[in-house]
Amino acid sequence: MARLKVTQLRSDIGRKRNQRESLRSLGLKRINDVVVKEDRPEIRGMIFAVSHLVKVEEVE
């Protein structure tokens, strides 16, 4: 199964609660944090909610 490398590029300060919670659920706490997650619909949904705050790359 494919994996996604998610990097937080912008702060969650002043964002809506669901966006802050999505970042926390992804495991991102601060700018330049990087996590690798399985490519699943739940993860894609969280990434979509914060797509303007993160960068996503596919890794093997």
C-alpha positions, 0 to 999 in steps of 0.5 A: 500500500502507498504511503504519504509523507506529510509536512506541516508548512504553516501554523495552526494559530488562528485556524478553525478547530477542525483544522487544528484537530486534523493536524493533531490527529495526523501527528503534526505539532509544529512547522516543519514536522514530518509524518509518514502515513498509510494512504487511506480515505480517513487520512486523505480526508484529514489532509484535504481539511488542512491542504493549505497548511501542509505539503504531501508527497508519495513515498514507497 
